[in-house]
């Protein structure tokens, strides 16, 4: 019989309770460093409050582990979001993870192009909506007409 994601999650929680937050956070930070070569700054700062780090990594891990998407694509999507949000640290971290999971240089570059395209479209769509909304009732324009 295969174990469910819920069973695995409950086991993970029991292990955390058994070890304590500080030991668990320290273990997880070491595992991240081994896997990625360094610990991201946000994890270091969260690690100052182990309960924050653990809750963040539990959430992140559960989302990734229960995703129907291949882990490589989860990392490529995460990289694209990091790029669109202009976060070089997120972009680099998730690019490294994607490459370790088998992503090619071409896939990484394609994802960056797609992120840039959508990010640019978002800027334009948002700005044009604001212009349309504000131009309907342009206070400076109306005051000039009354003179």
N, CA, C and O atoms as CSV, one atom per row, in Angstrom:
chain,resi,resn,atom,element,x,y,z
A,1,UNK,N,N,0.847,-1.189,0.000
A,1,UNK,CA,C,0.000,0.000,0.000
A,1,UNK,C,C,0.886,1.244,0.000
A,1,UNK,O,O,1.816,1.354,0.799
A,2,UNK,N,N,0.592,2.164,-0.889
A,2,UNK,CA,C,1.397,3.391,-0.976
A,2,UNK,C,C,0.915,4.393,0.067
A,2,UNK,O,O,-0.263,4.464,0.417
A,3,UNK,N,N,1.882,5.156,0.539
A,3,UNK,CA,C,1.563,6.177,1.540
A,3,UNK,C,C,1.019,7.414,0.849
A,3,UNK,O,O,1.479,7.786,-0.231
A,4,UNK,N,N,0.055,8.038,1.466
A,4,UNK,CA,C,-0.528,9.247,0.886
A,4,UNK,C,C,0.329,10.459,1.237
A,4,UNK,O,O,1.160,10.419,2.144
A,5,UNK,N,N,0.104,11.518,0.502
A,5,UNK,CA,C,0.789,12.776,0.779
A,5,UNK,C,C,0.443,13.243,2.189
A,5,UNK,O,O,1.291,13.785,2.898
A,6,UNK,N,N,-0.799,13.031,2.584
A,6,UNK,CA,C,-1.240,13.425,3.923
A,6,UNK,C,C,-0.454,12.652,4.981
A,6,UNK,O,O,-0.026,13.229,5.981
A,7,UNK,N,N,-0.262,11.349,4.764
A,7,UNK,CA,C,0.521,10.534,5.713
A,7,UNK,C,C,1.958,11.040,5.803
A,7,UNK,O,O,2.509,11.163,6.896
A,8,UNK,N,N,2.558,11.330,4.659
A,8,UNK,CA,C,3.930,11.843,4.644
A,8,UNK,C,C,4.020,13.181,5.370
A,8,UNK,O,O,4.970,13.426,6.114
A,9,UNK,N,N,3.031,14.044,5.153
A,9,UNK,CA,C,2.999,15.344,5.809
A,9,UNK,C,C,2.889,15.174,7.321
A,9,UNK,O,O,3.604,15.830,8.078
A,10,UNK,N,N,2.001,14.302,7.753
A,10,UNK,CA,C,1.830,14.072,9.193
A,10,UNK,C,C,3.081,13.481,9.824
A,10,UNK,O,O,3.418,13.805,10.963
A,11,UNK,N,N,3.774,12.612,9.086
A,11,UNK,CA,C,5.048,12.070,9.577
A,11,UNK,C,C,6.079,13.184,9.728
A,11,UNK,O,O,6.806,13.240,10.720
A,12,UNK,N,N,6.135,14.064,8.742
A,12,UNK,CA,C,7.065,15.189,8.792
A,12,UNK,C,C,6.777,16.066,10.006
A,12,UNK,O,O,7.696,16.486,10.710
A,13,UNK,N,N,5.489,16.342,10.248
A,13,UNK,CA,C,5.111,17.146,11.409
A,13,UNK,C,C,5.509,16.458,12.716
A,13,UNK,O,O,6.034,17.102,13.624
A,14,UNK,N,N,5.260,15.163,12.808
A,14,UNK,CA,C,5.620,14.415,14.016
A,14,UNK,C,C,7.127,14.467,14.248
A,14,UNK,O,O,7.583,14.592,15.385
A,15,UNK,N,N,7.891,14.370,13.170
A,15,UNK,CA,C,9.355,14.429,13.266
A,15,UNK,C,C,9.802,15.802,13.772
A,15,UNK,O,O,10.721,15.902,14.586
A,16,UNK,N,N,9.153,16.847,13.291
A,16,UNK,CA,C,9.472,18.207,13.739
A,16,UNK,C,C,9.185,18.353,15.226
A,16,UNK,O,O,10.003,18.887,15.974
A,17,UNK,N,N,8.034,17.881,15.646
A,17,UNK,CA,C,7.656,17.969,17.059
A,17,UNK,C,C,8.640,17.176,17.923
A,17,UNK,O,O,9.044,17.630,18.994
A,18,UNK,N,N,9.014,16.004,17.451
A,18,UNK,CA,C,9.950,15.148,18.189
A,18,UNK,C,C,11.319,15.813,18.346
A,18,UNK,O,O,11.904,15.786,19.429
A,19,UNK,N,N,11.826,16.406,17.271
A,19,UNK,CA,C,13.159,17.011,17.296
A,19,UNK,C,C,13.177,18.413,17.881
A,19,UNK,O,O,14.148,18.813,18.523
A,20,UNK,N,N,12.128,19.139,17.663
A,20,UNK,CA,C,12.074,20.540,18.050
A,20,UNK,C,C,12.373,21.430,16.857
A,20,UNK,O,O,12.986,21.002,15.879
A,21,UNK,N,N,11.931,22.677,16.956
A,21,UNK,CA,C,12.038,23.617,15.839
A,21,UNK,C,C,13.485,23.959,15.509
A,21,UNK,O,O,13.856,23.996,14.335
A,22,UNK,N,N,14.307,24.208,16.521
A,22,UNK,CA,C,15.685,24.636,16.246
A,22,UNK,C,C,16.496,23.546,15.551
A,22,UNK,O,O,17.221,23.826,14.597
A,23,UNK,N,N,16.376,22.313,16.021
A,23,UNK,CA,C,17.120,21.208,15.407
A,23,UNK,C,C,16.624,20.987,13.983
A,23,UNK,O,O,17.425,20.788,13.070
A,24,UNK,N,N,15.310,21.021,13.791
A,24,UNK,CA,C,14.734,20.832,12.456
A,24,UNK,C,C,15.200,21.927,11.503
A,24,UNK,O,O,15.613,21.639,10.380
A,25,UNK,N,N,15.136,23.173,11.941
A,25,UNK,CA,C,15.559,24.292,11.079
A,25,UNK,C,C,17.029,24.147,10.706
A,25,UNK,O,O,17.405,24.365,9.554
A,26,UNK,N,N,17.850,23.782,11.668
A,26,UNK,CA,C,19.277,23.597,11.400
A,26,UNK,C,C,19.503,22.471,10.386
A,26,UNK,O,O,20.300,22.621,9.460
A,27,UNK,N,N,18.817,21.368,10.555
A,27,UNK,CA,C,18.914,20.228,9.616
A,27,UNK,C,C,18.522,20.652,8.201
A,27,UNK,O,O,19.217,20.343,7.232
A,28,UNK,N,N,17.407,21.359,8.100
A,28,UNK,CA,C,16.898,21.763,6.793
A,28,UNK,C,C,17.836,22.756,6.120
A,28,UNK,O,O,18.041,22.703,4.907
A,29,UNK,N,N,18.405,23.663,6.913
A,29,UNK,CA,C,19.360,24.635,6.342
A,29,UNK,C,C,20.586,23.915,5.795
A,29,UNK,O,O,21.080,24.260,4.721
A,30,UNK,N,N,21.078,22.924,6.519
A,30,UNK,CA,C,22.241,22.153,6.044
A,30,UNK,C,C,21.894,21.399,4.761
A,30,UNK,O,O,22.708,21.335,3.839
A,31,UNK,N,N,20.697,20.834,4.700
A,31,UNK,CA,C,20.265,20.103,3.505
A,31,UNK,C,C,20.147,21.034,2.298
A,31,UNK,O,O,20.504,20.661,1.180
A,32,UNK,N,N,19.648,22.241,2.531
A,32,UNK,CA,C,19.541,23.229,1.446
A,32,UNK,C,C,20.934,23.596,0.940
A,32,UNK,O,O,21.157,23.691,-0.267
A,33,UNK,N,N,21.866,23.801,1.866
A,33,UNK,CA,C,23.232,24.156,1.480
A,33,UNK,C,C,23.884,23.047,0.673
A,33,UNK,O,O,24.582,23.321,-0.303
A,34,UNK,N,N,23.665,21.805,1.067
A,34,UNK,CA,C,24.234,20.668,0.331
A,34,UNK,C,C,23.613,20.596,-1.068
A,34,UNK,O,O,24.321,20.399,-2.056
A,35,UNK,N,N,22.302,20.755,-1.147
A,35,UNK,CA,C,21.616,20.608,-2.430
A,35,UNK,C,C,21.887,21.765,-3.389
A,35,UNK,O,O,22.063,21.535,-4.585
A,36,UNK,N,N,21.925,23.006,-2.891
A,36,UNK,CA,C,22.024,24.171,-3.769
A,36,UNK,C,C,23.367,24.899,-3.695
A,36,UNK,O,O,23.606,25.840,-4.452
A,37,UNK,N,N,24.234,24.471,-2.798
A,37,UNK,CA,C,25.548,25.090,-2.691
A,37,UNK,C,C,25.604,26.269,-1.740
A,37,UNK,O,O,26.687,26.676,-1.321
A,38,UNK,N,N,24.449,26.822,-1.392
A,38,UNK,CA,C,24.380,27.915,-0.420
A,38,UNK,C,C,22.951,28.028,0.095
A,38,UNK,O,O,22.015,27.485,-0.492
A,39,UNK,N,N,22.808,28.735,1.188
A,39,UNK,CA,C,21.488,28.970,1.766
A,39,UNK,C,C,21.063,30.390,1.394
A,39,UNK,O,O,21.779,31.344,1.701
A,40,UNK,N,N,19.914,30.545,0.741
A,40,UNK,CA,C,19.453,31.890,0.396
A,40,UNK,C,C,19.298,32.771,1.643
A,40,UNK,O,O,18.975,32.284,2.726
A,41,UNK,N,N,19.531,34.047,1.472
A,41,UNK,CA,C,19.449,34.998,2.573
A,41,UNK,C,C,18.087,34.953,3.271
A,41,UNK,O,O,18.018,35.021,4.498
A,42,UNK,N,N,17.016,34.840,2.503
A,42,UNK,CA,C,15.697,34.834,3.150
A,42,UNK,C,C,15.570,33.648,4.104
A,42,UNK,O,O,14.945,33.769,5.158
A,43,UNK,N,N,16.150,32.514,3.749
A,43,UNK,CA,C,16.103,31.360,4.644
A,43,UNK,C,C,16.964,31.603,5.878
A,43,UNK,O,O,16.599,31.199,6.982
A,44,UNK,N,N,18.105,32.260,5.692
A,44,UNK,CA,C,18.964,32.576,6.840
A,44,UNK,C,C,18.222,33.464,7.831
A,44,UNK,O,O,18.247,33.216,9.037
A,45,UNK,N,N,17.560,34.502,7.315
A,45,UNK,CA,C,16.828,35.408,8.200
A,45,UNK,C,C,15.643,34.713,8.839
A,45,UNK,O,O,15.386,34.891,10.030
A,46,UNK,N,N,14.917,33.921,8.060
A,46,UNK,CA,C,13.807,33.171,8.634
A,46,UNK,C,C,14.315,32.190,9.691
A,46,UNK,O,O,13.634,31.926,10.682
A,47,UNK,N,N,15.521,31.652,9.469
A,47,UNK,CA,C,16.115,30.699,10.399
A,47,UNK,C,C,16.361,31.292,11.774
A,47,UNK,O,O,16.521,30.553,12.745
A,48,UNK,N,N,16.393,32.618,11.873
A,48,UNK,CA,C,16.523,33.260,13.177
A,48,UNK,C,C,15.265,33.048,14.012
A,48,UNK,O,O,15.283,33.174,15.237
A,49,UNK,N,N,14.184,32.727,13.329
A,49,UNK,CA,C,12.939,32.317,13.993
A,49,UNK,C,C,12.541,30.984,13.369
A,49,UNK,O,O,11.780,30.948,12.402
A,50,UNK,N,N,13.055,29.897,13.921
A,50,UNK,CA,C,12.864,28.577,13.307
A,50,UNK,C,C,11.424,28.235,12.940
A,50,UNK,O,O,11.186,27.573,11.930
A,51,UNK,N,N,10.472,28.674,13.738
A,51,UNK,CA,C,9.069,28.371,13.435
A,51,UNK,C,C,8.627,29.027,12.129
A,51,UNK,O,O,7.784,28.485,11.415
A,52,UNK,N,N,9.197,30.196,11.814
A,52,UNK,CA,C,8.875,30.883,10.557
A,52,UNK,C,C,9.494,30.125,9.385
A,52,UNK,O,O,8.833,29.872,8.379
A,53,UNK,N,N,10.762,29.769,9.526
A,53,UNK,CA,C,11.444,29.012,8.464
A,53,UNK,C,C,10.730,27.689,8.205
A,53,UNK,O,O,10.462,27.336,7.057
A,54,UNK,N,N,10.429,26.972,9.257
A,54,UNK,CA,C,9.792,25.659,9.108
A,54,UNK,C,C,8.429,25.788,8.443
A,54,UNK,O,O,8.109,25.010,7.545
A,55,UNK,N,N,7.611,26.766,8.871
A,55,UNK,CA,C,6.287,26.906,8.262
A,55,UNK,C,C,6.401,27.278,6.787
A,55,UNK,O,O,5.625,26.801,5.959
A,56,UNK,N,N,7.377,28.137,6.459
A,56,UNK,CA,C,7.579,28.515,5.062
A,56,UNK,C,C,8.012,27.311,4.224
A,56,UNK,O,O,7.464,27.057,3.152
A,57,UNK,N,N,8.995,26.583,4.725
A,57,UNK,CA,C,9.506,25.432,3.959
A,57,UNK,C,C,8.499,24.292,3.890
A,57,UNK,O,O,8.460,23.564,2.898
A,58,UNK,N,N,7.687,24.126,4.926
A,58,UNK,CA,C,6.622,23.114,4.865
A,58,UNK,C,C,5.632,23.469,3.763
A,58,UNK,O,O,5.247,22.614,2.966
A,59,UNK,N,N,5.222,24.733,3.723
A,59,UNK,CA,C,4.286,25.183,2.694
A,59,UNK,C,C,4.886,25.003,1.305
A,59,UNK,O,O,4.275,24.408,0.418
A,60,UNK,N,N,6.099,25.531,1.137
A,60,UNK,CA,C,6.795,25.452,-0.157
A,60,UNK,C,C,6.973,23.997,-0.588
A,60,UNK,O,O,6.706,23.641,-1.736
A,61,UNK,N,N,7.420,23.173,0.336
A,61,UNK,CA,C,7.661,21.764,0.023
A,61,UNK,C,C,6.389,21.015,-0.314
A,61,UNK,O,O,6.365,20.195,-1.232
A,62,UNK,N,N,5.331,21.299,0.432
A,62,UNK,CA,C,4.070,20.604,0.189
A,62,UNK,C,C,3.490,20.988,-1.160
A,62,UNK,O,O,2.988,20.130,-1.885
A,63,UNK,N,N,3.554,22.269,-1.504
A,63,UNK,CA,C,3.049,22.709,-2.815
A,63,UNK,C,C,3.839,22.011,-3.923
A,63,UNK,O,O,3.253,21.463,-4.856
A,64,UNK,N,N,5.157,22.031,-3.817
A,64,UNK,CA,C,6.000,21.425,-4.859
A,64,UNK,C,C,5.822,19.913,-4.924
A,64,UNK,O,O,5.747,19.343,-6.012
A,65,UNK,N,N,5.754,19.264,-3.765
A,65,UNK,CA,C,5.676,17.797,-3.749
A,65,UNK,C,C,4.325,17.262,-4.192
A,65,UNK,O,O,4.238,16.129,-4.665
A,66,UNK,N,N,3.279,18.051,-4.049
A,66,UNK,CA,C,1.952,17.574,-4.447
A,66,UNK,C,C,1.553,18.071,-5.838
A,66,UNK,O,O,0.460,17.773,-6.318
A,67,UNK,N,N,2.435,18.824,-6.475
A,67,UNK,CA,C,2.135,19.352,-7.800
A,67,UNK,C,C,2.095,18.231,-8.834
A,67,UNK,O,O,2.927,17.325,-8.800
A,68,UNK,N,N,1.137,18.289,-9.749
A,68,UNK,CA,C,1.124,17.310,-10.837
A,68,UNK,C,C,2.189,17.626,-11.897
A,68,UNK,O,O,2.416,16.835,-12.813
A,69,UNK,N,N,2.834,18.782,-11.762
A,69,UNK,CA,C,3.871,19.169,-12.720
A,69,UNK,C,C,5.195,18.506,-12.370
A,69,UNK,O,O,5.490,18.253,-11.202
A,70,UNK,N,N,5.974,18.235,-13.384
A,70,UNK,CA,C,7.323,17.722,-13.194
A,70,UNK,C,C,8.122,18.753,-12.391
A,70,UNK,O,O,8.010,19.948,-12.663
A,71,UNK,N,N,8.925,18.328,-11.409
A,71,UNK,CA,C,9.697,19.271,-10.582
A,71,UNK,C,C,10.548,20.255,-11.390
A,71,UNK,O,O,10.728,21.401,-10.980
A,72,UNK,N,N,11.065,19.813,-12.525
A,72,UNK,CA,C,11.855,20.719,-13.369
A,72,UNK,C,C,10.997,21.897,-13.813
A,72,UNK,O,O,11.463,23.036,-13.822
A,73,UNK,N,N,9.747,21.630,-14.181
A,73,UNK,CA,C,8.869,22.697,-14.638
A,73,UNK,C,C,8.415,23.588,-13.490
A,73,UNK,O,O,8.191,24.783,-13.684
A,74,UNK,N,N,8.277,23.019,-12.298
A,74,UNK,CA,C,7.965,23.834,-11.126
A,74,UNK,C,C,9.089,24.842,-10.913
A,74,UNK,O,O,8.829,26.012,-10.632
A,75,UNK,N,N,10.330,24.396,-11.044
A,75,UNK,CA,C,11.479,25.299,-10.872
A,75,UNK,C,C,11.575,26.313,-12.005
A,75,UNK,O,O,11.907,27.472,-11.760
A,76,UNK,N,N,11.294,25.907,-13.228
A,76,UNK,CA,C,11.313,26.853,-14.352
A,76,UNK,C,C,10.234,27.926,-14.176
A,76,UNK,O,O,10.474,29.102,-14.448
A,77,UNK,N,N,9.061,27.521,-13.728
A,77,UNK,CA,C,7.992,28.489,-13.480
A,77,UNK,C,C,8.393,29.423,-12.345
A,77,UNK,O,O,8.180,30.633,-12.427
A,78,UNK,N,N,8.968,28.866,-11.294
A,78,UNK,CA,C,9.426,29.691,-10.163
A,78,UNK,C,C,10.490,30.682,-10.626
A,78,UNK,O,O,10.505,31.833,-10.188
A,79,UNK,N,N,11.370,30.239,-11.501
A,79,UNK,CA,C,12.396,31.126,-12.055
A,79,UNK,C,C,11.742,32.258,-12.846
A,79,UNK,O,O,12.148,33.415,-12.735
A,80,UNK,N,N,10.732,31.921,-13.639
A,80,UNK,CA,C,10.039,32.931,-14.445
A,80,UNK,C,C,9.371,33.977,-13.553
A,80,UNK,O,O,9.422,35.172,-13.844
A,81,UNK,N,N,8.758,33.531,-12.489
A,81,UNK,CA,C,8.116,34.469,-11.564
A,81,UNK,C,C,9.172,35.353,-10.913
A,81,UNK,O,O,8.979,36.563,-10.795
A,82,UNK,N,N,10.282,34.764,-10.493
A,82,UNK,CA,C,11.380,35.547,-9.917
A,82,UNK,C,C,11.885,36.595,-10.901
A,82,UNK,O,O,12.156,37.735,-10.523
A,83,UNK,N,N,12.009,36.202,-12.158
A,83,UNK,CA,C,12.475,37.139,-13.180
A,83,UNK,C,C,11.452,38.254,-13.385
A,83,UNK,O,O,11.818,39.427,-13.461
A,84,UNK,N,N,10.177,37.893,-13.476
A,84,UNK,CA,C,9.126,38.894,-13.694
A,84,UNK,C,C,9.032,39.860,-12.514
A,84,UNK,O,O,8.717,41.036,-12.695
A,85,UNK,N,N,9.303,39.365,-11.315
A,85,UNK,CA,C,9.266,40.221,-10.122
A,85,UNK,C,C,10.584,40.957,-9.898
A,85,UNK,O,O,10.747,41.689,-8.922
A,86,UNK,N,N,11.513,40.748,-10.816
A,86,UNK,CA,C,12.829,41.400,-10.773
A,86,UNK,C,C,13.616,41.051,-9.514
A,86,UNK,O,O,14.270,41.904,-8.913
A,87,UNK,N,N,13.538,39.784,-9.132
A,87,UNK,CA,C,14.284,39.307,-7.962
A,87,UNK,C,C,15.451,38.444,-8.459
A,87,UNK,O,O,15.260,37.273,-8.784
A,88,UNK,N,N,16.656,39.020,-8.518
A,88,UNK,CA,C,17.792,38.253,-9.034
A,88,UNK,C,C,18.115,37.025,-8.185
A,88,UNK,O,O,18.595,36.016,-8.702
A,89,UNK,N,N,17.854,37.112,-6.897
A,89,UNK,CA,C,18.165,35.988,-6.014
A,89,UNK,C,C,17.213,34.818,-6.277
A,89,UNK,O,O,17.641,33.667,-6.364
A,90,UNK,N,N,15.919,35.125,-6.401
A,90,UNK,CA,C,14.934,34.081,-6.706
A,90,UNK,C,C,15.213,33.474,-8.081
A,90,UNK,O,O,15.180,32.257,-8.259
A,91,UNK,N,N,15.486,34.342,-9.038
A,91,UNK,CA,C,15.752,33.887,-10.404
A,91,UNK,C,C,16.949,32.941,-10.430
A,91,UNK,O,O,16.881,31.863,-11.020
A,92,UNK,N,N,18.037,33.347,-9.794
A,92,UNK,CA,C,19.246,32.515,-9.774
A,92,UNK,C,C,19.067,31.217,-9.016
A,92,UNK,O,O,19.523,30.163,-9.459
A,93,UNK,N,N,18.406,31.290,-7.878
A,93,UNK,CA,C,18.179,30.096,-7.061
A,93,UNK,C,C,17.365,29.059,-7.828
A,93,UNK,O,O,17.732,27.886,-7.893
A,94,UNK,N,N,16.257,29.510,-8.408
A,94,UNK,CA,C,15.377,28.571,-9.114
A,94,UNK,C,C,15.968,28.133,-10.456
A,94,UNK,O,O,15.671,27.032,-10.920
A,95,UNK,N,N,16.791,28.962,-11.085
A,95,UNK,CA,C,17.482,28.540,-12.300
A,95,UNK,C,C,18.455,27.403,-11.966
A,95,UNK,O,O,18.518,26.400,-12.677
A,96,UNK,N,N,19.204,27.571,-10.888
A,96,UNK,CA,C,20.135,26.522,-10.470
A,96,UNK,C,C,19.384,25.226,-10.185
A,96,UNK,O,O,19.811,24.147,-10.597
A,97,UNK,N,N,18.274,25.341,-9.486
A,97,UNK,CA,C,17.470,24.153,-9.177
A,97,UNK,C,C,16.952,23.498,-10.458
A,97,UNK,O,O,16.990,22.275,-10.590
A,98,UNK,N,N,16.467,24.309,-11.400
A,98,UNK,CA,C,15.947,23.769,-12.667
A,98,UNK,C,C,17.047,23.057,-13.452
A,98,UNK,O,O,16.829,21.980,-14.008
A,99,UNK,N,N,18.225,23.669,-13.490
A,99,UNK,CA,C,19.348,23.045,-14.202
A,99,UNK,C,C,19.729,21.712,-13.553
A,99,UNK,O,O,20.018,20.740,-14.251
A,100,UNK,N,N,19.729,21.668,-12.237
A,100,UNK,CA,C,20.040,20.407,-11.537
A,100,UNK,C,C,18.982,19.336,-11.792
A,100,UNK,O,O,19.245,18.141,-11.660
A,101,UNK,N,N,17.788,19.783,-12.158
A,101,UNK,CA,C,16.704,18.834,-12.441
A,101,UNK,C,C,16.606,18.502,-13.916
A,101,UNK,O,O,15.661,17.846,-14.353
A,102,UNK,N,N,17.597,18.965,-14.690
A,102,UNK,CA,C,17.650,18.574,-16.092
A,102,UNK,C,C,17.227,19.612,-17.102
A,102,UNK,O,O,17.174,19.312,-18.294
A,103,UNK,N,N,16.922,20.820,-16.672
A,103,UNK,CA,C,16.545,21.863,-17.638
A,103,UNK,C,C,17.757,22.195,-18.510
A,103,UNK,O,O,18.898,22.179,-18.048
A,104,UNK,N,N,17.490,22.489,-19.745
A,104,UNK,CA,C,18.565,22.871,-20.667
A,104,UNK,C,C,18.722,24.392,-20.681
A,104,UNK,O,O,17.854,25.124,-20.206
A,105,UNK,N,N,19.830,24.844,-21.226
A,105,UNK,CA,C,20.076,26.279,-21.390
A,105,UNK,C,C,18.958,26.896,-22.231
A,105,UNK,O,O,18.479,27.989,-21.930
A,106,UNK,N,N,18.547,26.192,-23.282
A,106,UNK,CA,C,17.493,26.685,-24.167
A,106,UNK,C,C,16.177,26.841,-23.414
A,106,UNK,O,O,15.452,27.811,-23.635
A,107,UNK,N,N,15.859,25.896,-22.527
A,107,UNK,CA,C,14.620,25.998,-21.749
A,107,UNK,C,C,14.682,27.202,-20.806
A,107,UNK,O,O,13.706,27.940,-20.670
A,108,UNK,N,N,15.821,27.392,-20.163
A,108,UNK,CA,C,15.993,28.535,-19.256
A,108,UNK,C,C,15.810,29.844,-20.024
A,108,UNK,O,O,15.086,30.730,-19.570
A,109,UNK,N,N,16.455,29.973,-21.177
A,109,UNK,CA,C,16.342,31.203,-21.960
A,109,UNK,C,C,14.913,31.428,-22.464
A,109,UNK,O,O,14.437,32.562,-22.499
A,110,UNK,N,N,14.243,30.363,-22.847
A,110,UNK,CA,C,12.858,30.474,-23.323
A,110,UNK,C,C,11.933,30.949,-22.207
A,110,UNK,O,O,11.061,31.790,-22.425
A,111,UNK,N,N,12.130,30.409,-21.025
A,111,UNK,CA,C,11.314,30.801,-19.880
A,111,UNK,C,C,11.540,32.273,-19.544
A,111,UNK,O,O,10.593,32.982,-19.206
A,112,UNK,N,N,12.777,32.735,-19.635
A,112,UNK,CA,C,13.066,34.145,-19.378
A,112,UNK,C,C,12.374,35.021,-20.422
A,112,UNK,O,O,11.818,36.064,-20.077
A,113,UNK,N,N,12.401,34.616,-21.686
A,113,UNK,CA,C,11.693,35.375,-22.727
A,113,UNK,C,C,10.195,35.445,-22.444
A,113,UNK,O,O,9.580,36.502,-22.577
A,114,UNK,N,N,9.617,34.316,-22.055
A,114,UNK,CA,C,8.185,34.282,-21.751
A,114,UNK,C,C,7.859,35.158,-20.543
A,114,UNK,O,O,6.870,35.890,-20.553
A,115,UNK,N,N,8.689,35.082,-19.506
A,115,UNK,CA,C,8.469,35.908,-18.312
A,115,UNK,C,C,8.542,37.390,-18.675
A,115,UNK,O,O,7.729,38.192,-18.214
A,116,UNK,N,N,9.521,37.745,-19.503
A,116,UNK,CA,C,9.658,39.133,-19.925
A,116,UNK,C,C,8.475,39.601,-20.748
A,116,UNK,O,O,7.999,40.724,-20.586
A,117,UNK,N,N,8.004,38.739,-21.627
A,117,UNK,CA,C,6.870,39.083,-22.476
A,117,UNK,C,C,5.620,39.343,-21.620
A,117,UNK,O,O,4.933,40.347,-21.807
A,118,UNK,N,N,5.336,38.443,-20.694
A,118,UNK,CA,C,4.148,38.587,-19.848
A,118,UNK,C,C,4.313,39.773,-18.903
A,118,UNK,O,O,3.365,40.525,-18.680
A,119,UNK,N,N,5.505,39.941,-18.351
A,119,UNK,CA,C,5.764,41.065,-17.452
A,119,UNK,C,C,5.561,42.385,-18.182
A,119,UNK,O,O,4.932,43.299,-17.649
A,120,UNK,N,N,6.085,42.490,-19.391
A,120,UNK,CA,C,5.917,43.693,-20.197
A,120,UNK,C,C,4.444,43.933,-20.508
A,120,UNK,O,O,3.961,45.061,-20.410
A,121,UNK,N,N,3.740,42.886,-20.879
A,121,UNK,CA,C,2.310,43.020,-21.186
A,121,UNK,C,C,1.536,43.481,-19.955
A,121,UNK,O,O,0.599,44.273,-20.062
A,122,UNK,N,N,1.929,42.988,-18.801
A,122,UNK,CA,C,1.269,43.383,-17.557
A,122,UNK,C,C,1.459,44.865,-17.275
A,122,UNK,O,O,0.517,45.550,-16.877
A,123,UNK,N,N,2.672,45.361,-17.480
A,123,UNK,CA,C,2.949,46.788,-17.279
A,123,UNK,C,C,2.081,47.614,-18.225
A,123,UNK,O,O,1.453,48.587,-17.810
A,124,UNK,N,N,2.051,47.226,-19.475
A,124,UNK,CA,C,1.275,47.983,-20.463
A,124,UNK,C,C,-0.220,47.925,-20.172
A,124,UNK,O,O,-0.897,48.953,-20.208
A,125,UNK,N,N,-0.734,46.748,-19.889
A,125,UNK,CA,C,-2.167,46.604,-19.627
A,125,UNK,C,C,-2.580,47.419,-18.405
A,125,UNK,O,O,-3.618,48.080,-18.422
A,126,UNK,N,N,-1.785,47.374,-17.362
A,126,UNK,CA,C,-2.092,48.122,-16.149
A,126,UNK,C,C,-2.054,49.624,-16.419
A,126,UNK,O,O,-2.980,50.347,-16.051
A,127,UNK,N,N,-0.992,50.090,-17.057
A,127,UNK,CA,C,-0.845,51.517,-17.314
A,127,UNK,C,C,-1.940,52.036,-18.248
A,127,UNK,O,O,-2.482,53.118,-18.022
A,128,UNK,N,N,-2.269,51.277,-19.290
A,128,UNK,CA,C,-3.317,51.718,-20.212
A,128,UNK,C,C,-4.675,51.795,-19.519
A,128,UNK,O,O,-5.467,52.690,-19.814
A,129,UNK,N,N,-4.951,50.880,-18.615
A,129,UNK,CA,C,-6.215,50.921,-17.867
A,129,UNK,C,C,-6.273,52.173,-16.994
A,129,UNK,O,O,-7.313,52.824,-16.900
A,130,UNK,N,N,-5.156,52.502,-16.362
A,130,UNK,CA,C,-5.103,53.708,-15.530
A,130,UNK,C,C,-5.305,54.949,-16.389
A,130,UNK,O,O,-6.049,55.856,-16.015
A,131,UNK,N,N,-4.644,54.989,-17.537
A,131,UNK,CA,C,-4.801,56.129,-18.445
A,131,UNK,C,C,-6.266,56.253,-18.869
A,131,UNK,O,O,-6.833,57.345,-18.818
A,132,UNK,N,N,-6.878,55.149,-19.283
A,132,UNK,CA,C,-8.278,55.194,-19.718
A,132,UNK,C,C,-9.182,55.675,-18.591
A,132,UNK,O,O,-10.076,56.492,-18.812
A,133,UNK,N,N,-8.954,55.174,-17.399
A,133,UNK,CA,C,-9.778,55.543,-16.248
A,133,UNK,C,C,-9.599,57.019,-15.896
A,133,UNK,O,O,-10.580,57.727,-15.667
A,134,UNK,N,N,-8.365,57.478,-15.855
A,134,UNK,CA,C,-8.083,58.854,-15.450
A,134,UNK,C,C,-8.411,59.861,-16.549
A,134,UNK,O,O,-8.778,60.998,-16.254
A,135,UNK,N,N,-8.284,59.459,-17.798
A,135,UNK,CA,C,-8.568,60.383,-18.901
A,135,UNK,C,C,-10.064,60.634,-19.029
A,135,UNK,O,O,-10.475,61.657,-19.575
A,136,UNK,N,N,-10.887,59.704,-18.527
A,136,UNK,CA,C,-12.328,59.933,-18.561
A,136,UNK,C,C,-12.684,61.138,-17.697
A,136,UNK,O,O,-13.568,61.923,-18.042
A,137,UNK,N,N,-11.996,61.275,-16.584
A,137,UNK,CA,C,-12.226,62.397,-15.674
A,137,UNK,C,C,-10.891,63.015,-15.353
A,137,UNK,O,O,-10.359,62.818,-14.260
A,138,UNK,N,N,-10.361,63.735,-16.257
A,138,UNK,CA,C,-9.056,64.363,-16.081
A,138,UNK,C,C,-9.263,65.742,-15.467
A,138,UNK,O,O,-9.650,66.683,-16.160
A,139,UNK,N,N,-9.003,65.861,-14.164
A,139,UNK,CA,C,-9.216,67.117,-13.449
A,139,UNK,C,C,-8.389,68.253,-14.051
A,139,UNK,O,O,-8.935,69.328,-14.298
A,140,UNK,N,N,-7.081,68.052,-14.297
A,140,UNK,CA,C,-6.327,69.152,-14.922
A,140,UNK,C,C,-6.887,69.534,-16.295
A,140,UNK,O,O,-6.888,70.708,-16.665
A,141,UNK,N,N,-7.358,68.545,-17.041
A,141,UNK,CA,C,-7.913,68.827,-18.369
A,141,UNK,C,C,-9.198,69.652,-18.247
A,141,UNK,O,O,-9.398,70.610,-18.993
A,142,UNK,N,N,-10.057,69.278,-17.310
A,142,UNK,CA,C,-11.323,69.976,-17.117
A,142,UNK,C,C,-11.090,71.414,-16.664
A,142,UNK,O,O,-11.796,72.323,-17.099
A,143,UNK,N,N,-10.098,71.625,-15.788
A,143,UNK,CA,C,-9.841,72.983,-15.293
A,143,UNK,C,C,-9.313,73.866,-16.424
A,143,UNK,O,O,-9.595,75.064,-16.450
A,144,UNK,N,N,-8.560,73.296,-17.349
A,144,UNK,CA,C,-8.080,74.069,-18.496
A,144,UNK,C,C,-9.221,74.475,-19.419
A,144,UNK,O,O,-9.196,75.557,-20.005
A,145,UNK,N,N,-10.218,73.610,-19.548
A,145,UNK,CA,C,-11.358,73.908,-20.421
A,145,UNK,C,C,-12.213,75.028,-19.865
A,145,UNK,O,O,-12.832,75.769,-20.629
A,146,UNK,N,N,-12.259,75.164,-18.548
A,146,UNK,CA,C,-13.114,76.177,-17.909
A,146,UNK,C,C,-12.508,77.577,-17.988
A,146,UNK,O,O,-13.223,78.559,-17.787
A,147,UNK,N,N,-11.243,77.693,-18.265
A,147,UNK,CA,C,-10.581,79.015,-18.292
A,147,UNK,C,C,-11.014,79.828,-19.420
A,147,UNK,O,O,-10.552,80.958,-19.581
